[in-house]
Amino acid sequence: MYQLFKILSKFFSILPRSFSLQIGKQLGWVFYLLSSKKKAQALKNVRLVFPEKSFSEVLNIVKESFKNFGMSLIETLRVPKDVEFLKKDLIIEDKDLFNSLKSEDSILCGIHSGSWEAVNSYLGSQFNYVIIAKRQKLTSWDRFLNELRKSFGLKVVYEDDLRSLMDFLKKGYVLGVVFDHGSRDSQFYSSFFGKVLPTPTGALKLACKFKRKIFPGVAKREGLSFRLEISKPLEVEKKEDFPQKAEILNDYFENFLKKHPFEYLWWYKRFKRAKNLNILVLSDGKPGHTKQSLSLAKLIAEKRKGSFIEVVKLKLSKFQRFWLDIIFLFSCPECFGCFKCLRIILGKDLERVFKYADVIISCGASLSSLNRILAYNLSCKSFIIQKPCLGLKKFDLVVLPSHDRVKNFKNIVKIKGSLSFFQKEEVKDSREKLKSICSPIKEDLPKIGVFIGGPLNKNFDKNLSLEFLKVLKEKSFKNNWQLFVTTSRRTPYFLEEFLEKEFKDINLLIIANKKNYPFVSLGIISLCDLILVSSDSVSMITEASSLKPTLVFSLFGVKDKQRRFVEDISSQGYTQVITKENLEETLKEVLAKNISLKNIDNKERVEKIISSKF
């Protein structure tokens, strides 16, 4: 292989430079077609850097990046010829800074842009220059590279050869390092394109120890030649300066890459080791589903500080869902970066879900297949709440209510009811906002919140529903209980009419289908001493019980799933079922704390399994 590289070097050195670079472009294009994993990783990384660009624009940047790599590879083979070319035609933007770099004990800090091998070899021919290199897996290529480098005076030390590096630094050699590779073992983190990443500290430590200045620099293509851009130097006087100097370096390279994205190798996996996460929430438009998805997203964000949560609302047709379910059966990790099926099925909606993501979250069956397929395409985690249409084992995490009868798999966490977590600031804010729309509240009198859902089927008795509410009103006025009542969008019209007529004098009545506020539900729960919830609403029972004593009443017929849930949590002491006959007695006992009801807490269980996923 070594001899082959020598022959190729001589061959391409004979060819005209422009013709050689055209071959390089085609070579890069072939590499793009064959290297699906690198192409997919590049696609994902470019999406992070350019969230405003369309899929086709991002794809074009990736293609051009591969072509640039092909040209750089040819230029590496042509180093003996191209160094002579650069001696005449390299454009140096600021010659004073360049002379300063040469004359002082300096560190040139760059990234893998342009043709770094050719430019480094040129610099090695101009002054005493040593670079830190990574050993190539192919030993014959490693040998060939180092021979080329050394033929022009460029010195090379490997990452693990600290002694040789010290010798060169003591002799006054200018050091060349790259700053775009993360360090797995680094305990130092800095922000790069919004991601908090482990950062290599070698340049900063050496600058601090040997009192050297760091010159940020990049080489960018300009026609057939290059323009060498060197920025003002940074001085690192003490270890405490590392965070600020790292941010300055990152900002410099960020600005360059935003202007010249074609110059860079975008397939590095550096962003995968980020401390903060990008969380994509797919919403089907149902408030309850979105609330649960956001609860899980916020829980993850609590553990990974600085994480971003983005919500995309989608309404899929039956046709789209059908084909996504079919494709789901054949989807796999090899789909990473493909997007072909999604481009056909989603059409313009692909632009809305084509995001950089570390984890995708959705709730309900309608978006479950899209969640998993998209996660494969983006090479990220797929979390789903509630039972998906197909393939429980395919998801990285499935959060299921315990009353769903499914087998236990490693990726499943069972919870009581629905997923809902509230932050202290959120609870306090909702309570204060609720007070602003209520009639005056008497703090010394019991406050009871009432949540009325709606029928899940037609088998219920309207008269019995009205009778229960009449008893509730009667007993509340008799015992000086302050009532805070809200309906849901499923509440029947006849009940809304009844409430508006009979409950008009209570502290608060909200008819959700007429006027609602986002803070009402949590505001009532946080403000009241006791919560009553109709048995059809699993999510509201869970939310209420997570903070306050909660009782359940029946206004409508419920399905087996809701019935099992109420029976389970009743038997475990989380709630009790009340009727019009025992309403007054039970409420008095709970308010007097003679009956103690436990709070539902799903947080610890979910936190534990989330920690194992990252």
Secondary structure, DSSP 8 states (H G I E B T S, - for coil): -HHHHHHHHHHHHHS-HHHHHHHHHHHHHHHHHH-HHHHHHHHHHHHHH-TTS-HHHHHHHHHHHHHHHHHHHHHHHTHHHHHHHHHHH-EES-HHHHHHHHHSSEEEEE-SBS-HHHHHHHHHHHS-EEEEE---SSHHHHHHHHHHHHTTT-EEEETT-HHHHHHHHHTT-EEEEESSS--TT---EEEETTEEEE---HHHHHHHHTT-EEEEEEEEEETTEEEEEE---EE--SGGGHHHHHHHHHHHHHHHHHH-GGGB-TT--GGGG-SS-EEEEEE-S-HHHHHHHHHHHHHHHHHSTT-EEEEEE----HHHHHHHHHHHTT--GGGTT--HHHHHHHGGGHHHH----SEEEEESSTTHHHHHHHHHHHT-EEEEES--SS-GGGSSEEEEETTS-----TTEEEESSS-----HHHHHHHHHHHHHHS----TTS-EEEEEE---SSS---HHHHHHHHHHHHHHHHHTT-EEEEEE-TTS-HHHHHHHHHHSTTSSEEE-TTT---TTHHHHHHHH-SEEEEETT-HHHHHHHHHHS-EEEE-SS---HHHHHHHHHHHHTTSEEEE-TTTHHHHHHHHHTTSS-------HHHHHHHHHTT-
